[in-house]
Amino acid sequence: MNLLKDLLLAVQTAATADSLVDATRDLAAICSDLPANSSDQLTAINCLIELLSANNPGAAVAAVDGLIACKSAAVQPILNNLDEHNYGARAWAVRALAQIGDPRGLAVLQRAIEQDIGPSVRRAAAMGLGHIKLAELSPEAKLETMEICLAGLKLGCADGEWIVRYAAVVGLENFGRNSASSFAQACLLLLQARSQEAIEEAPVVRLRAAQALIAFS
């Protein structure tokens, strides 16, 4: 595909930060339109993943957008190329996996909410845990996944950073509305706690929890 080759070349030969951002955006724009799981799409996805390591936030944001647009096709390549020693690349990968919501990314999101030093990464993980797609899982896998998600969201609710707690509240709202009654009840209790001034110090988190509770009424 000549267009893909041209776009890959543009990324590789970008001489300035701005030109790299533009080239990444162009590649990201066509990635999801390539035949799903084809060699061309995999090549484009792998290039976008490499760009997560670039010292260029604009290019990284564009690359994440492209990976999210590719949905499940991007998940295994991201997992295969996850750089545990590059904090920036790992943080961008967590954001992509959180938005895609594929259960294969669950272990990465779980690890991020438990261990990551970056509040923005934990925030993305909390949001992602509330939006994991469960429909295609077996009953046993679905139950185990929901247990992991709930534990991670509970941890997010107790995080020291309000932005993480806010994301956990949003995650709980979505998770609770799409879960079995026992999990929904657990979400309800966590949201009730976050809505109380004696427990949650940040007004914006309390307000968001109160809004989420309306969805359960």
C-alpha positions as CSV (number, residue, x, y, z in Angstrom):
1,M,0.0,0.0,0.0
2,N,1.8,3.1,-1.2
3,L,-0.1,5.5,1.1
4,L,1.0,3.4,4.2
5,K,4.6,3.4,3.0
6,D,4.6,7.1,2.4
7,L,3.1,7.7,5.9
8,L,5.7,5.4,7.6
9,L,8.5,7.2,5.7
10,A,7.1,10.6,6.9
11,V,7.3,9.4,10.5
12,Q,10.8,8.0,10.1
13,T,12.1,11.2,8.4
14,A,10.4,13.8,10.4
15,A,12.9,16.5,11.0
16,T,11.1,18.6,13.6
17,A,8.8,18.0,16.6
18,D,5.9,19.5,14.7
19,S,6.5,17.5,11.6
20,L,6.6,14.3,13.7
21,V,3.2,15.2,15.3
22,D,1.7,15.8,11.8
23,A,3.1,12.6,10.4
24,T,1.8,10.6,13.5
25,R,-1.6,12.1,13.1
26,D,-1.7,11.2,9.5
27,L,-0.7,7.6,10.2
28,A,-3.2,7.3,13.1
29,A,-6.0,8.6,10.9
30,I,-5.7,5.7,8.5
31,C,-4.7,2.9,10.9
32,S,-8.2,1.8,11.8
33,D,-9.2,1.9,8.1
34,L,-6.7,-0.8,7.2
35,P,-8.0,-4.4,6.9
36,A,-8.4,-5.6,10.5
37,N,-5.4,-7.7,11.8
38,S,-3.7,-7.5,8.4
39,S,0.1,-7.1,8.0
40,D,-0.4,-3.5,7.0
41,Q,-2.5,-2.7,10.0
42,L,0.0,-4.5,12.3
43,T,2.8,-2.5,10.8
44,A,1.0,0.7,11.4
45,I,0.1,-0.3,14.9
46,N,3.7,-1.2,15.7
47,C,4.9,2.2,14.4
48,L,2.3,4.0,16.6
49,I,3.5,1.9,19.6
50,E,7.1,2.9,18.9
51,L,6.0,6.6,18.9
52,L,4.8,6.2,22.5
53,S,8.5,6.2,23.4
54,A,9.2,9.4,21.5
55,N,10.1,12.4,23.6
56,N,7.2,14.2,21.9
57,P,3.9,14.4,23.9
58,G,2.0,15.6,20.8
59,A,3.0,12.6,18.8
60,A,2.3,10.3,21.7
61,V,-1.2,11.6,22.1
62,A,-1.8,11.2,18.3
63,A,-0.4,7.6,18.5
64,V,-2.7,6.8,21.5
65,D,-5.7,8.1,19.5
66,G,-4.7,5.9,16.6
67,L,-4.3,2.8,18.8
68,I,-7.7,3.4,20.4
69,A,-9.3,3.7,17.0
70,C,-7.9,0.2,16.1
71,K,-9.7,-1.2,19.1
72,S,-9.0,-4.9,19.9
73,A,-6.5,-5.2,17.0
74,A,-4.1,-3.0,19.0
75,V,-4.3,-4.8,22.3
76,Q,-1.9,-7.7,21.8
77,P,0.8,-5.6,20.0
78,I,0.6,-3.1,22.9
79,L,1.0,-6.0,25.4
80,N,3.8,-7.6,23.4
81,N,5.8,-4.3,23.3
82,L,5.0,-2.9,26.8
83,D,8.3,-1.2,28.0
84,E,8.4,-1.6,31.7
85,H,11.6,0.4,31.9
86,N,10.2,3.4,30.0
87,Y,7.8,5.2,32.2
88,G,6.5,7.6,29.6
89,A,5.8,4.8,27.0
90,R,4.1,2.7,29.7
91,A,1.9,5.5,30.8
92,W,0.7,6.1,27.3
93,A,0.1,2.4,26.8
94,V,-2.0,2.3,29.9
95,R,-4.1,5.2,28.6
96,A,-4.7,3.3,25.3
97,L,-5.6,0.0,27.0
98,A,-7.9,1.8,29.4
99,Q,-9.9,3.4,26.5
100,I,-10.0,0.2,24.5
101,G,-11.5,-1.8,27.4
102,D,-10.3,-5.2,26.2
103,P,-10.1,-7.7,29.0
104,R,-6.6,-8.7,27.8
105,G,-5.4,-5.4,29.2
106,L,-6.8,-6.0,32.7
107,A,-3.5,-7.1,34.3
108,V,-1.8,-3.9,33.1
109,L,-4.6,-1.8,34.4
110,Q,-4.6,-3.7,37.7
111,R,-0.9,-3.2,38.1
112,A,-1.2,0.5,37.3
113,I,-3.9,1.2,39.9
114,E,-1.9,-0.7,42.5
115,Q,1.7,0.5,41.8
116,D,2.1,3.3,39.4
117,I,3.7,6.5,40.7
118,G,1.9,8.7,38.3
119,P,-1.6,10.0,39.4
120,S,-2.6,10.5,35.8
121,V,-1.8,6.9,35.0
122,R,-3.7,5.6,38.0
123,R,-6.6,7.8,36.9
124,A,-6.6,6.3,33.5
125,A,-6.4,2.8,35.0
126,A,-9.4,3.5,37.3
127,M,-11.4,4.7,34.4
128,G,-10.5,1.7,32.4
129,L,-11.4,-0.8,35.1
130,G,-14.9,0.6,35.0
131,H,-15.2,0.1,31.3
132,I,-13.8,-3.4,30.7
133,K,-15.9,-5.2,28.1
134,L,-17.3,-8.4,29.6
135,A,-19.8,-9.6,27.0
136,E,-17.6,-12.2,25.3
137,L,-16.1,-13.7,28.5
138,S,-17.1,-17.1,29.8
139,P,-19.1,-17.0,33.1
140,E,-16.0,-18.0,35.1
141,A,-13.7,-15.5,33.4
142,K,-16.4,-12.8,33.7
143,L,-16.7,-13.3,37.5
144,E,-13.0,-13.2,38.0
145,T,-12.6,-10.1,35.9
146,M,-15.4,-8.3,37.8
147,E,-13.7,-9.2,41.1
148,I,-10.4,-7.7,39.9
149,C,-12.1,-4.6,38.5
150,L,-14.1,-4.0,41.7
151,A,-10.9,-4.4,43.9
152,G,-9.1,-2.0,41.7
153,L,-11.9,0.6,41.8
154,K,-12.1,0.2,45.6
155,L,-8.4,0.9,45.7
156,G,-8.9,3.9,43.5
157,C,-11.5,5.3,45.8
158,A,-8.9,5.4,48.6
159,D,-6.2,7.0,46.5
160,G,-4.4,10.0,47.9
161,E,-5.0,12.0,44.7
162,W,-8.5,13.4,44.1
163,I,-8.3,13.0,40.4
164,V,-7.9,9.2,40.8
165,R,-10.8,9.1,43.3
166,Y,-12.9,11.0,40.8
167,A,-12.0,8.6,38.0
168,A,-12.8,5.7,40.3
169,V,-16.3,7.1,41.0
170,V,-16.9,7.4,37.2
171,G,-15.7,3.9,36.8
172,L,-17.9,2.6,39.6
173,E,-21.0,4.2,38.0
174,N,-20.4,2.4,34.7
175,F,-19.2,-0.8,36.3
176,G,-22.2,-0.9,38.7
177,R,-24.8,-0.4,36.0
178,N,-23.4,-3.3,34.0
179,S,-22.7,-5.8,36.7
180,A,-24.6,-8.5,38.6
181,S,-26.6,-7.4,41.6
182,S,-23.9,-8.3,44.2
183,F,-21.3,-6.2,42.4
184,A,-23.8,-3.4,41.8
185,Q,-24.5,-3.3,45.6
186,A,-20.8,-3.1,46.3
187,C,-20.5,-0.2,43.9
188,L,-23.4,1.6,45.5
189,L,-21.8,1.4,49.0
190,L,-18.5,2.8,47.7
191,L,-20.3,5.6,45.9
192,Q,-22.3,6.4,49.1
193,A,-19.1,6.6,51.0
194,R,-17.5,9.0,48.5
195,S,-20.5,11.3,48.6
196,Q,-20.1,11.9,52.3
197,E,-18.1,14.9,53.5
198,A,-16.8,12.9,56.5
199,I,-15.1,10.5,54.2
200,E,-14.4,12.4,51.0
201,E,-12.7,15.8,51.4
202,A,-12.8,16.9,47.7
203,P,-16.2,18.6,46.9
204,V,-15.9,17.7,43.2
205,V,-15.6,14.0,44.0
206,R,-18.5,14.2,46.4
207,L,-20.7,15.9,43.8
208,R,-19.7,13.3,41.1
209,A,-20.5,10.5,43.5
210,A,-23.9,12.0,44.3
211,Q,-24.5,12.3,40.5
212,A,-23.5,8.6,40.1
213,L,-25.9,7.6,42.9
214,I,-28.8,9.1,40.9
215,A,-28.1,6.5,38.2
216,F,-28.7,3.8,40.7
217,S,-32.0,5.1,41.9
